[in-house]
Amino acid sequence: MSPKYTLRTLFVLLFLSSFFLQVHNTPAGEKKTIKEILSNPDKYDGREVTIQGKVTKVKPRTSKKGYDSTTFTLKDESGKTMNIYTKGHPLITEGQKVTVTGIYQKLKMAGRKTFHNEVEARNIVR
């Protein structure tokens, strides 16, 4: 292996590792309250968060193409609420306490619709 090739490989690895550290400088799934997130939405925008609360306003849907999704509101102990979106139809009921881990988005555009303060859930634990 030539020294030029080795140096280039080392540079690329160093660049990628520094990029990864910058992008992921907040612990994955950092447990926060809804109140904390809403009081500083720019800080959490695009980051993975874990929140807890009671389920309200459950709305399961099936698209015209047959894709299942569910939206609901999560209300924490402070009374603050967060919109939750997830693929599929999880087994959740109104009033149930759950823990949600997912990506928080201050503003989300989906087609012609705009959503504010939403977590796209990757995991819901009852």
Residue pairs with C-beta under 8 A, 6 or more apart in sequence:
26 47
26 48
28 48
29 48
29 49
29 50
29 101
30 47
30 48
30 49
30 50
31 49
31 50
31 51
31 52
32 44
32 49
32 50
32 51
33 51
33 76
33 77
33 78
33 80
34 51
34 53
34 74
34 75
34 76
34 78
34 80
34 81
34 82
35 76
35 78
35 80
37 44
37 49
37 51
37 82
37 104
37 117
38 80
38 82
38 117
41 104
41 106
41 117
42 106
44 104
44 106
45 104
45 105
45 106
45 107
46 103
46 104
46 105
47 103
47 104
48 101
48 102
48 103
48 104
48 122
49 101
49 102
49 103
49 104
49 119
50 99
50 100
50 101
51 74
51 76
51 82
51 99
51 100
51 119
52 74
52 76
52 97
52 98
52 99
52 100
53 74
53 75
53 76
53 77
53 81
53 82
53 97
53 98
53 100
54 74
54 75
54 95
54 96
54 97
54 98
55 72
55 73
55 74
55 92
55 93
55 94
55 95
55 96
55 97
55 98
56 72
56 73
56 74
56 75
56 81
56 94
56 95
57 71
57 72
57 73
57 94
58 70
58 71
58 72
58 92
58 93
58 94
59 70
59 71
59 72
60 68
60 69
60 70
60 89
61 68
61 69
61 70
61 71
62 68
62 69
63 69
67 87
68 87
68 88
68 89
69 85
69 86
69 87
69 88
70 85
70 86
70 88
70 89
70 90
70 92
71 83
71 84
71 85
71 86
72 83
72 84
72 92
73 81
73 82
73 83
73 84
74 81
74 82
74 84
74 98
74 100
74 119
75 81
76 82
82 117
82 118
82 119
83 115
83 116
83 117
83 118
83 119
84 100
84 102
84 118
84 119
84 121
84 124
85 115
85 118
85 119
85 120
85 121
86 102
86 120
86 121
86 124
90 124
91 126
92 98
92 124
92 126
96 126
97 126
98 124
98 125
98 126
99 124
99 125
100 119
100 121
100 123
100 124
100 125
101 121
101 122
101 123
101 124
102 119
102 120
102 121
102 122
102 123
103 119
103 120
103 122
104 117
104 118
104 119
105 115
105 117
105 118
105 119
105 120
106 116
106 117
107 114
107 115
107 116
108 114
108 115
108 116
108 118
108 120
109 115
